[in-house]
Amino acid sequence: MKTTKNNIWNFNTEIDAEPCGEGVERKIMAYADEMMCVENHFKEGAIGALHSHPHTQITYVASGQFEFTVGEEKKIVNAGDVLLKRNGIEHGCVCLKEGILVDIFNPMRDEFV
């Protein structure tokens, strides 16, 4: 099942994951025009390619370990850590230990739906 815009109740077990890169799957958990919540599942070694977009993004590391590049900085993050990525700043990651990243975007990412 796909999540629909402005849906109040969104149950993880009912939302289909879609591939979005080698070793990466994405679930659109909830969204409205103002924001979006996305769950990203990474296999060890999978890469979130360097990119930028006109959305402010908060990433919560739900599980695993990742090496992130944000702008000119590179750091290793673990479960429980949070990153703030301002719009237009280049960022990407490499998954060091299989895990899940939860992203909140403002505004929503139209190209994801």
Buried (B, 14 or more C-beta within 10 A) or exposed (E): EEBEEEEEEBEEEEBEBEEEEEBBBBBBBBBEEEBBBBBBBBEEEBBBEEEBBEBBBBBBBBBBBBBBBBEEEEEEBEBEBEBEBEEEBEBBBBBBEBBBBBBBBEBBBEEBE
